[in-house]
C-alpha cells in the first residue's frame, strides 16, 4: 500500500470516527460470506455500522482521538458503532453474535474483544448495564428533587398534624357542650 493511499485511509477513518465515543470491537473467526452479510445487514437495520479496519490504522486514529485501548490489537478487528448509546449498542451486537453462533458446526463465529464507552475500554457486561445519558440525568434530578421533597415534607408535616388536631378539637367542642347542657 502506497503512502498516499495510507494517508487517505487514515483521513477517512478520522472523519468517520470524529465524535464517536462508543464502540464494540469484535474478532471474526472463520466467518463465511453469508454469515458476514447477514450479521452486517442485521446491524445496519438497527442503525449500527460495522467495518473491518487494519489494527495499525485504528490504533493510530484512536490515539489521536484520545481513546486508549490495550490488549485487543491482535488478529482481525471488526469495529461496530452507532445506536443511541453504549447500552443499546452492546446489547444489539451481543445478540447478533449469539444469533451467528447458532450453527453447531462452527459455534464461535465472532469473539467480542472489548467495548469502548465514552472513550474508555470496558467489558461488554459493564457496557450493557452502564446508564445512558438520559438515565444518568434522571438519577441526578431525582436525587436533587428527593432531598427538597423530604425537606418540604418535614416542614409541612407538623403543621398539618397540628391542623388535624385543632379540627378534631373544634368538631368535638360544640358537640360536647350541647351534650353536657342536655
C-alpha positions as CSV (number, residue, x, y, z in Angstrom):
1,X,0.0,0.0,0.0
2,X,1.5,3.3,-1.0
3,X,2.0,6.1,1.5
4,X,-0.6,8.3,-0.3
5,X,-3.3,5.6,0.0
6,X,-2.4,5.0,3.7
7,X,-2.8,8.8,4.3
8,X,-6.2,8.8,2.5
9,X,-7.3,5.8,4.5
10,X,-6.3,7.4,7.8
11,X,-8.0,10.6,6.9
12,X,-11.2,8.7,6.1
13,X,-11.1,6.9,9.4
14,X,-10.5,10.3,11.2
15,X,-13.6,11.7,9.6
16,X,-15.7,8.5,10.2
17,X,-14.7,8.3,13.9
18,X,-14.9,12.0,14.7
19,X,-17.3,12.5,17.5
20,X,-17.9,8.7,18.1
21,X,-17.1,7.6,21.6
22,X,-18.9,4.2,21.8
23,X,-17.7,1.1,20.1
24,X,-17.8,-2.7,20.4
25,X,-14.7,-4.5,19.0
26,X,-15.1,-8.0,17.6
27,X,-12.8,-10.6,16.2
28,X,-14.3,-12.5,13.3
29,X,-13.3,-16.2,13.4
30,X,-13.8,-18.3,10.3
31,X,-16.8,-16.3,9.1
32,X,-18.2,-17.2,5.7
33,X,-19.6,-14.7,3.3
34,X,-23.3,-15.5,4.1
35,X,-22.9,-15.2,7.8
36,X,-20.9,-11.9,7.5
37,X,-23.6,-10.5,5.1
38,X,-26.5,-11.4,7.5
39,X,-24.6,-10.1,10.5
40,X,-23.8,-6.7,8.9
41,X,-27.3,-6.5,7.4
42,X,-29.0,-7.1,10.8
43,X,-26.7,-4.4,12.4
44,X,-27.5,-2.0,9.5
45,X,-31.2,-2.5,10.1
46,X,-30.6,-1.3,13.7
47,X,-28.6,1.7,12.6
48,X,-25.3,0.2,13.7
49,X,-22.3,0.3,11.4
50,X,-19.6,-2.4,11.2
51,X,-16.2,-2.1,9.5
52,X,-13.1,-4.3,9.5
53,X,-10.1,-2.0,10.0
54,X,-6.4,-2.6,9.9
55,X,-5.2,-2.6,13.5
56,X,-2.3,-0.2,13.0
57,X,-4.6,2.4,11.4
58,X,-7.2,2.0,14.1
59,X,-4.6,2.3,16.9
60,X,-3.2,5.5,15.3
61,X,-6.6,7.1,14.9
62,X,-7.7,6.1,18.4
63,X,-4.5,7.6,19.9
64,X,-5.2,10.8,18.1
65,X,-8.8,10.9,19.4
66,X,-7.6,10.1,23.0
67,X,-9.2,6.7,23.2
68,X,-6.9,4.2,25.0
69,X,-7.5,0.6,24.2
70,X,-5.0,-2.1,25.2
71,X,-4.7,-5.8,24.5
72,X,-7.1,-6.0,21.6
73,X,-4.8,-5.3,18.6
74,X,-4.1,-8.9,17.7
75,X,-6.0,-10.6,15.0
76,X,-8.6,-9.0,12.8
77,X,-10.8,-6.4,14.4
78,X,-14.3,-5.6,13.4
79,X,-15.5,-2.2,14.7
80,X,-19.2,-1.7,15.5
81,X,-20.5,1.7,16.3
82,X,-23.8,3.6,16.2
83,X,-27.1,3.3,18.0
84,X,-28.3,5.7,20.7
85,X,-25.8,4.7,23.4
86,X,-23.3,2.1,24.5
87,X,-26.0,0.1,26.3
88,X,-28.1,-0.4,23.2
89,X,-25.0,-0.9,21.0
90,X,-23.5,-3.6,23.2
91,X,-26.8,-5.5,23.7
92,X,-27.6,-5.4,20.0
93,X,-24.1,-6.6,19.0
94,X,-24.1,-9.3,21.6
95,X,-27.5,-10.5,20.4
96,X,-26.3,-10.7,16.8
97,X,-23.1,-12.5,17.9
98,X,-25.3,-15.1,19.7
99,X,-27.5,-15.4,16.7
100,X,-24.5,-16.1,14.5
101,X,-23.3,-18.8,16.9
102,X,-26.4,-21.0,16.4
103,X,-24.6,-23.0,13.8
104,X,-23.5,-26.2,15.6
105,X,-20.7,-26.9,13.1
106,X,-18.9,-23.6,13.9
107,X,-20.3,-22.3,17.2
108,X,-18.0,-19.4,17.6
109,X,-18.1,-17.1,14.6
110,X,-17.3,-13.8,16.4
111,X,-15.5,-13.2,19.6
112,X,-16.1,-9.9,21.5
113,X,-12.8,-8.3,22.3
114,X,-13.9,-5.2,24.3
115,X,-16.4,-2.4,24.4
116,X,-15.4,1.3,24.5
117,X,-17.7,3.6,26.4
118,X,-17.1,7.3,26.3
119,X,-13.5,6.7,25.1
120,X,-12.6,4.2,27.8
121,X,-12.2,0.4,27.4
122,X,-14.8,-1.5,29.4
123,X,-16.0,-5.1,29.4
124,X,-19.1,-6.0,27.4
125,X,-21.0,-6.8,30.7
126,X,-20.3,-3.4,32.1
127,X,-21.3,-1.7,28.8
128,X,-24.7,-3.4,28.9
129,X,-25.5,-2.1,32.4
130,X,-23.9,1.4,32.1
131,X,-26.6,4.0,32.4
132,X,-27.5,6.0,29.3
133,X,-27.0,9.8,29.4
134,X,-30.8,10.3,29.9
135,X,-30.9,7.8,32.8
136,X,-27.9,9.4,34.5
137,X,-29.5,12.9,34.2
138,X,-32.8,11.4,35.5
139,X,-31.0,9.9,38.5
140,X,-29.3,13.3,39.3
141,X,-32.6,15.2,39.0
142,X,-34.3,12.6,41.2
143,X,-31.6,12.9,43.8
144,X,-31.9,16.7,43.8
145,X,-35.7,16.7,44.0
146,X,-36.0,14.0,46.6
147,X,-34.0,16.0,49.1
148,X,-36.2,19.0,48.5
149,X,-39.3,16.9,48.8
150,X,-38.1,15.3,52.0
151,X,-37.4,18.8,53.4
152,X,-40.8,20.1,52.4
153,X,-42.5,17.1,54.0
154,X,-40.6,17.7,57.2
155,X,-41.7,21.4,57.2
156,X,-45.3,20.7,56.3
157,X,-45.8,17.5,58.3
158,X,-46.0,19.0,61.8
159,X,-48.2,21.9,60.6
160,X,-50.7,19.5,59.0
161,X,-50.7,17.3,62.2
162,X,-51.5,20.4,64.3
163,X,-54.3,21.5,61.9
164,X,-55.7,18.0,62.1
165,X,-55.7,18.1,65.9
166,X,-57.3,21.5,66.0
167,X,-60.0,20.4,63.6
168,X,-60.8,17.4,65.7
169,X,-61.0,19.5,68.9
170,X,-63.2,22.0,67.1
171,X,-65.6,19.3,65.9
172,X,-65.8,17.7,69.4
173,X,-66.1,21.1,71.2
174,X,-69.7,22.1,70.3
175,X,-70.9,18.5,70.4
176,X,-69.5,18.1,74.0
177,X,-71.1,21.4,75.1
178,X,-74.6,20.5,73.8
179,X,-74.4,17.1,75.4
180,X,-73.5,18.5,78.9
181,X,-76.4,21.0,78.7
182,X,-79.0,18.4,78.0
